Amino acid sequence: MNPDRRDFLRWTLGAAAFATFPPYAAAQDAGVIQLTAGPSEHTLYPEGAAPSSLWTYNGMSPGPEIRVAKGDRVRVRLTNNLEEPTSVHWHGIRIDNAMDGVAGLTQEPVPPGESFDYDFVVPDAGTFWYHAHNKSWNQVARGLYGPLIVDEAEPAFDRDHDLTLVIDDWRLGNDGALDLASFGSLMDWSHGGRMGNWLTVNGRSLPASKLKAGEAYRLRLICAANARVFELDPARFGAKVLAYDGQPLPEPVTLDYSPFLLGPAQRVDLLVVPQEDFALEEISGNEPFAFASFKVEKGSGGDEAVPRLAANAIPEPDLSNAQTVRLEMTGGAMGGFAEIVYKGRRLQGEDFQSTGQVWAFNGVANLADEPLFRARRGETVVIETVNDTAWVHAMHTHGHHFRIVERSGATADDGRPWRDTFLIGPQQTTKIAFVADNPGKWLLHCHMLEHAAAGMNTWFEVADS
């Protein structure tokens, strides 16, 4: 029962179960949301496949949708029922540093059998998510993630027209169960990362949803894959882009190019006013693969006013008075020889295999003792990232959103939307700019999670005053 593309197509043509969306997390005990990480079994592949041994939040993957309003205080108690320590990162939230959830940098990981209380305020409305941030290459791939949705003060869409779609790929074995034996493969770590061979949306295979014709919907797409970059074309079903990585555009935009790339940890909000049945399709193969379908039934049919999303208050970078930092990415398979220093020692010979460290930022693998840079609070920082490798990477900046200001010597021409994760291709150079206004020690890493584990982690520090 080894899943392949023919299986994808066969199931696309068959009957699909109607979708279920992640249930909302209910606050208990004086407004605290209980989030328990632990093992559970779920069937990922259809037609009598063996169950997969997953690690989940509250027994489900994705975990429950945490849905709050802009400016709300969020309190979550994480209880660890796993066999190894864990933590939770609140991806894309410009959060207080102590609550960022990065094991080994902002907190100690939570040991098995113990709990940790997260307490923070959400400053921005948008589409965000939460996921494990200790041994993420293992814990996220086993299912430890969930959506975090922050509504506008006055929600732009009602709940029936605001749909969350968490997209993931899984590597399944011949029995249709999650392939546990392949975790930690140096081949994955040194190449493109852990790629799956089966897709799910909200933990379901090939779900179908019912929509009403002529009514405006927001589809919130979240890429929870370890390494896969999805190739999409929203224009195939008349969709417009409302927001990237949780930050709204001034107005909905029709993309005039294809494919649109949705990489690990990235999000996109789509505006759809359907008139006929359509599907979300992955278009990287020889023919499109419909991984989620939408049946359109009779609706109001009227010309509804499309809600406008208000911008979040993110300070604009001052490029004329910025600190510029260069980040050179080296290593990996087919990247040529790269000198790598790990824990103060230059690696050579069998060190690469024994340590698993095969990538480097500025010649250093994983967290160095000193930060990549230090910034004054309120200072504009430009990071010039040079990808001298043979692979694409998804670079994520914690605690801040940025604008892409330059790609390979050309000024960015896409309106420079706010992002928290950007894709950079082989031999490309990308400049991002942001105001370092959030004090603390912040992680900067590749969100191809195997790449991060194998060396693509660094950090920067923003002064408190």
VEXDREN-2710 file (C-alpha; in Angstrom, 1 decimal):
% VEXDREN-2710
k/r/px/py/pz
1/MET/0.0/0.0/0.0
2/ASN/2.9/2.4/-0.7
3/PRO/1.2/5.7/-1.6
4/ASP/2.2/7.3/-4.9
5/ARG/0.8/9.9/-7.3
6/ARG/-1.5/7.3/-8.9
7/ASP/-3.1/6.9/-5.5
8/PHE/-3.5/10.7/-5.3
9/LEU/-5.3/10.8/-8.6
10/ARG/-7.4/7.7/-7.9
11/TRP/-8.6/9.1/-4.6
12/THR/-9.2/12.6/-6.1
13/LEU/-11.7/11.0/-8.6
14/GLY/-13.4/9.0/-5.8
15/ALA/-15.8/10.1/-3.1
16/ALA/-14.3/12.2/-0.4
17/ALA/-15.5/12.7/3.2
18/PHE/-16.8/16.1/4.0
19/ALA/-14.3/18.2/5.8
20/THR/-14.1/18.7/9.5
21/PHE/-12.3/21.8/10.7
22/PRO/-10.1/22.0/13.8
23/PRO/-12.3/22.4/16.9
24/TYR/-11.8/25.5/19.0
25/ALA/-9.8/25.2/22.2
26/ALA/-12.0/26.1/25.2
27/ALA/-10.5/28.0/28.1
28/GLN/-10.9/26.3/31.5
29/ASP/-9.8/27.0/35.0
30/ALA/-10.0/30.8/35.1
31/GLY/-9.5/31.3/31.4
32/VAL/-6.5/28.9/30.9
33/ILE/-6.4/26.8/27.8
34/GLN/-5.2/23.3/28.5
35/LEU/-2.9/21.9/25.9
36/THR/-1.6/18.3/26.4
37/ALA/1.1/16.9/24.2
38/GLY/1.0/13.1/24.1
39/PRO/1.0/10.0/21.9
40/SER/-2.2/8.9/20.0
41/GLU/-3.0/6.8/17.0
42/HIS/-4.7/8.1/13.8
43/THR/-5.3/6.7/10.4
44/LEU/-3.7/9.0/7.8
45/TYR/-4.2/6.9/4.6
46/PRO/-7.7/5.8/3.4
47/GLU/-9.1/2.3/2.8
48/GLY/-8.1/0.2/5.8
49/ALA/-4.6/1.5/6.3
50/ALA/-2.7/0.8/9.5
51/PRO/-3.0/3.5/12.1
52/SER/-0.1/5.9/12.6
53/SER/1.6/6.5/15.9
54/LEU/1.5/10.3/16.2
55/TRP/2.3/12.9/18.8
56/THR/-0.6/15.3/19.2
57/TYR/-2.1/18.1/21.2
58/ASN/-5.2/17.1/23.1
59/GLY/-5.3/13.8/21.1
60/MET/-5.6/15.5/17.6
61/SER/-3.5/16.7/14.8
62/PRO/-3.7/19.5/14.0
63/GLY/-4.3/20.5/17.6
64/PRO/-7.4/22.5/18.6
65/GLU/-7.8/25.9/17.0
66/ILE/-6.9/28.6/19.5
67/ARG/-9.1/31.5/18.4
68/VAL/-8.9/34.9/20.1
69/ALA/-9.4/38.6/19.3
70/LYS/-6.7/41.2/18.6
71/GLY/-5.4/42.5/21.9
72/ASP/-6.5/39.5/23.9
73/ARG/-4.5/37.9/26.7
74/VAL/-3.8/34.3/25.9
75/ARG/-3.0/31.8/28.7
76/VAL/-2.1/28.2/27.8
77/ARG/-0.9/25.5/30.1
78/LEU/1.2/22.9/28.3
79/THR/1.3/19.5/29.9
80/ASN/4.0/17.1/28.5
81/ASN/2.9/13.5/28.3
82/LEU/5.6/12.7/25.7
83/GLU/8.7/10.5/26.2
84/GLU/11.0/13.5/25.6
85/PRO/11.1/17.2/26.6
86/THR/9.1/19.7/24.5
87/SER/8.0/23.3/24.2
88/VAL/5.5/25.4/22.2
89/HIS/6.4/28.2/19.8
90/TRP/3.7/30.7/18.8
91/HIS/4.7/31.2/15.2
92/GLY/4.3/34.7/13.8
93/ILE/3.1/36.3/17.0
94/ARG/5.2/39.4/18.0
95/ILE/5.3/38.0/21.5
96/ASP/7.1/38.7/24.7
97/ASN/10.5/37.0/24.4
98/ALA/10.1/34.8/27.5
99/MET/7.0/33.3/26.0
100/ASP/8.4/32.5/22.5
101/GLY/8.9/28.8/23.3
102/VAL/12.3/28.2/21.9
103/ALA/13.9/25.4/24.0
104/GLY/17.5/26.3/24.8
105/LEU/17.2/30.0/24.0
106/THR/14.1/31.5/25.6
107/GLN/13.1/28.7/28.0
108/GLU/14.2/25.3/29.2
109/PRO/12.2/22.5/27.5
110/VAL/9.4/21.0/29.6
111/PRO/10.4/17.6/30.9
112/PRO/8.1/14.6/30.5
113/GLY/5.3/14.7/33.2
114/GLU/5.6/18.4/33.8
115/SER/3.8/21.6/32.8
116/PHE/4.6/25.1/31.7
117/ASP/2.3/28.2/31.5
118/TYR/2.4/30.5/28.5
119/ASP/0.9/33.9/29.1
120/PHE/1.0/36.6/26.4
121/VAL/-1.0/39.3/24.5
122/VAL/-1.7/39.0/20.8
123/PRO/-0.9/42.4/19.1
124/ASP/-1.9/41.5/15.6
125/ALA/-5.0/40.1/13.9
126/GLY/-4.2/37.3/11.4
127/THR/-3.4/33.7/10.7
128/PHE/-0.8/32.2/12.9
129/TRP/0.0/28.8/14.3
130/TYR/1.7/27.0/17.2
131/HIS/4.1/24.0/17.0
132/ALA/6.7/22.1/19.1
133/HIS/10.1/23.8/19.2
134/ASN/12.3/21.1/20.7
135/LYS/13.6/18.6/18.3
136/SER/11.1/20.1/15.8
137/TRP/12.3/17.9/13.0
138/ASN/10.8/14.9/14.9
139/GLN/8.0/16.4/17.0
140/VAL/6.3/18.6/14.3
141/ALA/6.6/15.7/11.7
142/ARG/4.7/13.5/14.2
143/GLY/1.8/16.0/14.4
144/LEU/2.6/18.5/17.2
145/TYR/1.1/21.7/15.7
146/GLY/-2.2/23.6/15.5
147/PRO/-3.7/26.9/14.3
148/LEU/-3.8/30.1/16.2
149/ILE/-6.3/32.5/14.7
150/VAL/-6.5/36.1/15.9
151/ASP/-9.8/37.8/14.8
152/GLU/-10.0/41.5/14.1
153/ALA/-11.7/43.6/16.8
154/GLU/-14.8/43.4/14.7
155/PRO/-14.3/40.1/12.7
156/ALA/-14.3/40.7/8.9
157/PHE/-15.9/37.3/8.2
158/ASP/-18.3/35.3/10.3
159/ARG/-17.3/31.8/11.4
160/ASP/-19.2/30.1/8.6
161/HIS/-17.2/32.0/6.1
162/ASP/-13.8/31.9/7.7
163/LEU/-12.2/28.5/7.2
164/THR/-8.8/27.2/8.4
165/LEU/-6.9/24.7/6.3
166/VAL/-3.7/23.2/7.8
167/ILE/-1.8/21.5/5.0
168/ASP/0.8/18.8/5.7
169/ASP/2.6/16.0/4.0
170/TRP/3.4/12.7/5.7
171/ARG/5.9/10.0/4.8
172/LEU/4.0/6.7/4.9
173/GLY/5.3/3.2/4.6
174/ASN/3.9/0.3/2.6
175/ASP/1.2/-0.3/5.2
176/GLY/0.0/3.3/5.0
177/ALA/1.3/4.2/8.5
178/LEU/3.7/6.9/9.3
179/ASP/7.3/5.8/8.6
180/LEU/9.0/6.2/12.0
181/ALA/12.2/4.3/11.0
182/SER/13.2/7.1/8.6
183/PHE/13.3/9.9/11.1
184/GLY/16.7/11.4/11.5
185/SER/18.0/10.3/8.1
186/LEU/21.2/12.2/7.2
187/MET/20.1/12.0/3.6
188/ASP/17.0/14.1/4.5
189/TRP/19.1/16.5/6.7
190/SER/21.7/17.1/4.0
191/HIS/19.3/17.4/1.0
192/GLY/15.9/19.0/0.8
193/GLY/14.5/17.9/4.1
194/ARG/11.9/15.3/5.0
195/MET/9.4/15.0/2.2
196/GLY/6.2/13.1/2.5
197/ASN/4.3/11.0/0.0
198/TRP/0.7/11.7/1.2
199/LEU/-1.1/15.0/1.9
200/THR/-3.7/15.8/4.5
201/VAL/-5.8/18.9/5.2
202/ASN/-6.7/19.3/8.9
203/GLY/-5.5/15.8/9.4
204/ARG/-7.9/14.4/6.7
205/SER/-7.2/12.8/3.3
206/LEU/-8.8/14.7/0.4
207/PRO/-11.5/16.5/2.3
208/ALA/-14.5/18.1/0.7
209/SER/-16.3/21.2/2.0
210/LYS/-19.7/22.8/1.2
211/LEU/-19.7/26.5/0.3
212/LYS/-22.5/28.7/-0.9
213/ALA/-22.5/30.4/-4.3
214/GLY/-21.9/34.1/-4.5
215/GLU/-20.8/34.4/-0.8
216/ALA/-17.4/35.7/0.2
217/TYR/-15.1/33.3/2.1
218/ARG/-11.7/33.6/3.7
219/LEU/-9.6/30.4/3.3
220/ARG/-6.7/30.5/5.8
221/LEU/-4.0/28.2/4.4
222/ILE/-1.2/27.1/6.9
223/CYS/1.7/25.0/5.6
224/ALA/2.8/22.7/8.5
225/ALA/5.1/20.5/6.3
226/ASN/8.6/19.9/7.5
227/ALA/10.2/20.8/4.2
228/ARG/7.8/20.7/1.2
229/VAL/7.1/23.8/-0.8
230/PHE/3.6/23.6/-2.2
231/GLU/3.0/25.0/-5.7
232/LEU/-0.4/26.5/-6.0
233/ASP/-2.3/28.7/-8.4
234/PRO/-5.2/30.6/-6.7
235/ALA/-6.2/32.2/-10.0
236/ARG/-7.4/28.8/-11.2
237/PHE/-10.5/29.2/-9.1
238/GLY/-10.7/33.0/-9.0
239/ALA/-9.2/33.5/-5.6
240/LYS/-7.5/36.7/-4.5
241/VAL/-4.8/37.1/-1.8
242/LEU/-6.0/38.9/1.4
243/ALA/-2.9/38.4/3.6
244/TYR/0.6/36.8/3.9
245/ASP/1.9/35.3/7.1
246/GLY/-1.0/36.9/9.0
247/GLN/-0.5/40.4/7.8
248/PRO/-3.2/41.9/5.5
249/LEU/-2.6/43.5/2.2
250/PRO/-4.1/47.0/1.6
251/GLU/-6.7/45.4/-0.8
252/PRO/-7.3/41.9/-2.2
253/VAL/-4.8/41.0/-5.0
254/THR/-5.1/38.7/-8.0
255/LEU/-1.8/37.0/-8.6
256/ASP/-0.5/37.5/-12.1
257/TYR/2.0/34.7/-11.9
258/SER/2.1/31.0/-11.3
259/PRO/3.0/28.9/-9.4
260/PHE/2.5/30.6/-6.1
261/LEU/4.9/29.0/-3.6
262/LEU/3.7/28.2/0.0
263/GLY/6.7/27.0/2.0
264/PRO/7.1/25.5/5.4
265/ALA/5.6/27.7/8.1
266/GLN/4.2/30.2/5.6
267/ARG/0.5/31.2/5.5
268/VAL/-1.7/32.8/3.0
269/ASP/-5.3/34.1/3.3
270/LEU/-7.4/33.7/0.2
271/LEU/-10.6/35.5/-0.7
272/VAL/-13.0/33.2/-2.6
273/VAL/-16.5/34.1/-3.9
274/PRO/-17.4/30.8/-5.6
275/GLN/-19.8/30.3/-8.4
276/GLU/-19.0/26.6/-9.1
277/ASP/-17.2/23.6/-7.6
278/PHE/-13.5/24.0/-7.3
279/ALA/-10.4/22.5/-5.7
280/LEU/-7.1/23.4/-4.1
281/GLU/-4.5/21.8/-6.4
282/GLU/-0.8/21.1/-6.1
283/ILE/0.6/21.8/-9.6
284/SER/4.2/20.8/-9.4
285/GLY/3.7/17.4/-11.1
286/ASN/2.8/16.5/-14.6
287/GLU/-0.9/17.2/-13.9
288/PRO/-2.6/19.1/-11.0
289/PHE/-3.4/17.1/-7.9
290/ALA/-6.6/18.2/-6.1
291/PHE/-5.9/17.7/-2.4
292/ALA/-9.1/19.5/-1.1
293/SER/-12.3/20.0/-2.9
294/PHE/-15.2/22.4/-2.5
295/LYS/-18.8/21.7/-3.5
296/VAL/-20.7/24.9/-4.2
297/GLU/-24.4/25.0/-3.5
298/LYS/-27.0/27.6/-4.0
299/GLY/-26.4/30.7/-1.9
300/SER/-27.4/34.3/-1.7
301/GLY/-25.8/34.9/-5.1
302/GLY/-25.7/38.7/-4.4
303/ASP/-22.8/41.0/-5.0
304/GLU/-21.6/41.1/-1.4
305/ALA/-19.3/43.9/-0.2
306/VAL/-15.9/42.2/0.3
307/PRO/-14.6/43.0/3.8
308/ARG/-11.4/45.1/4.0
309/LEU/-8.8/44.0/6.5
310/ALA/-7.2/46.7/8.6
311/ALA/-3.4/46.8/8.7
312/ASN/-1.6/45.9/11.9
313/ALA/0.6/48.5/13.5
314/ILE/4.1/47.4/12.5
315/PRO/6.8/50.1/12.4
316/GLU/8.2/50.8/9.0
317/PRO/12.0/50.2/8.5
318/ASP/14.2/53.3/7.9
319/LEU/16.5/52.0/5.2
320/SER/18.6/55.2/5.2
321/ASN/19.7/54.6/8.8
322/ALA/20.0/50.8/9.1
323/GLN/22.4/48.3/10.4
324/THR/23.2/45.8/7.6
325/VAL/24.1/42.2/8.5
326/ARG/25.3/39.5/6.0
327/LEU/24.2/35.9/6.5
328/GLU/26.0/33.4/4.2
329/MET/24.4/30.0/3.9
330/THR/26.7/27.1/3.1
331/GLY/26.9/23.3/3.2
332/GLY/24.5/20.5/2.4
333/ALA/24.7/17.9/-0.4
334/MET/26.0/19.1/-3.8
335/GLY/27.1/22.4/-2.2
336/GLY/30.8/21.8/-2.4
337/PHE/33.1/21.8/0.6
338/ALA/32.1/24.1/3.4
339/GLU/34.1/24.7/6.5
340/ILE/31.8/24.3/9.5
341/VAL/32.5/25.1/13.1
342/TYR/30.3/23.4/15.7
343/LYS/30.5/24.0/19.4
344/GLY/33.8/25.9/18.8
345/ARG/35.5/23.1/16.8
346/ARG/36.0/22.8/13.1
347/LEU/34.4/19.6/11.8
348/GLN/36.2/17.2/9.5
349/GLY/36.0/13.7/8.3
350/GLU/33.4/11.6/10.1
351/ASP/32.4/14.5/12.3
352/PHE/29.7/15.5/9.9
353/GLN/28.0/12.1/10.2
354/SER/28.5/11.8/14.0
355/THR/27.2/15.3/14.7
356/GLY/24.6/15.6/11.9
357/GLN/25.8/19.1/11.3
358/VAL/26.1/19.7/7.6
359/TRP/24.9/23.3/7.2
360/ALA/26.3/26.6/8.4
361/PHE/25.5/30.3/8.8
362/ASN/28.7/32.3/8.3
363/GLY/30.6/29.1/8.9
364/VAL/29.0/28.2/12.2
365/ALA/26.5/25.3/12.7
366/ASN/23.7/25.8/15.2
367/LEU/23.6/28.4/18.0
368/ALA/26.9/30.2/18.5
369/ASP/27.8/31.6/21.8
370/GLU/27.6/35.1/20.3
371/PRO/24.6/36.5/18.5
372/LEU/24.6/37.1/14.7
373/PHE/24.1/40.7/15.6
374/ARG/22.9/43.0/18.4
375/ALA/20.5/45.9/17.8
376/ARG/19.3/48.9/19.7
377/ARG/15.6/48.9/20.4
378/GLY/14.0/50.7/17.5
379/GLU/16.9/50.3/15.2
380/THR/16.3/49.2/11.6
381/VAL/18.1/46.1/10.6
382/VAL/18.7/44.8/7.1
383/ILE/19.7/41.2/6.8
384/GLU/21.4/40.2/3.5
385/THR/21.0/36.5/3.1
386/VAL/23.2/34.7/0.5
387/ASN/22.2/31.2/-0.3
388/ASP/25.4/29.5/-1.5
389/THR/23.9/26.1/-1.5
390/ALA/22.1/23.8/-3.9
391/TRP/18.8/23.9/-2.1
392/VAL/15.8/26.2/-1.4
393/HIS/15.4/27.4/2.2
394/ALA/12.6/28.9/4.2
395/MET/14.0/31.5/6.6
396/HIS/12.0/32.5/9.6
397/THR/12.6/35.5/11.9
398/HIS/11.2/35.2/15.5
399/GLY/9.5/38.1/17.2
400/HIS/9.4/40.3/14.2
401/HIS/7.8/40.8/10.7
402/PHE/9.9/42.1/7.9
403/ARG/9.6/43.5/4.4
404/ILE/11.6/41.9/1.5
405/VAL/13.4/44.9/-0.1
406/GLU/15.7/43.2/-2.6
407/ARG/16.0/39.9/-4.4
408/SER/19.3/39.1/-6.2
409/GLY/20.1/42.7/-6.8
410/ALA/16.6/43.8/-8.0
411/THR/14.2/45.8/-5.9
412/ALA/11.3/43.7/-4.8
413/ASP/8.3/44.4/-7.0
414/ASP/5.5/42.6/-5.2
415/GLY/4.4/45.5/-3.0
416/ARG/6.8/44.4/-0.3
417/PRO/4.2/42.7/2.0
418/TRP/5.0/42.0/5.6
419/ARG/6.3/38.4/6.1
420/ASP/7.8/36.3/8.9
421/THR/9.1/33.6/6.7
422/PHE/10.7/33.9/3.2
423/LEU/11.8/31.4/0.6
424/ILE/15.3/31.8/-0.9
425/GLY/16.4/29.7/-3.9
426/PRO/19.8/28.2/-4.7
427/GLN/22.5/30.9/-5.4
428/GLN/20.0/33.7/-4.6
429/THR/20.5/36.7/-2.4
430/THR/17.6/38.3/-0.5
431/LYS/17.5/41.4/1.7
432/ILE/14.9/41.8/4.4
433/ALA/14.4/44.8/6.6
434/PHE/12.6/45.3/9.9
435/VAL/12.6/47.5/13.0
436/ALA/14.1/45.6/16.0
437/ASP/11.5/46.8/18.4
438/ASN/11.0/43.6/20.5
439/PRO/13.6/43.2/23.2
440/GLY/15.2/39.8/23.9
441/LYS/17.1/36.9/22.3
442/TRP/15.4/35.9/19.0
443/LEU/16.0/32.9/16.8
444/LEU/16.7/33.2/13.1
445/HIS/16.6/29.8/11.3
446/CYS/15.6/27.8/8.3
447/HIS/12.1/26.3/8.7
448/MET/13.0/23.3/6.6
449/LEU/13.2/21.6/10.0
450/GLU/15.9/19.1/9.1
451/HIS/18.1/21.9/7.9
452/ALA/17.6/23.7/11.2
453/ALA/18.5/20.6/13.1
454/ALA/21.6/20.1/10.9
455/GLY/23.0/23.6/11.5
456/MET/20.8/26.3/10.1
457/ASN/20.1/28.1/13.4
458/THR/21.4/31.4/14.7
459/TRP/20.1/34.2/17.0
460/PHE/20.1/37.9/17.4
461/GLU/19.6/40.2/20.4
462/VAL/17.6/43.3/20.8
463/ALA/18.5/45.6/23.7
464/ASP/15.8/46.4/26.2
465/SER/16.4/50.1/26.0
END
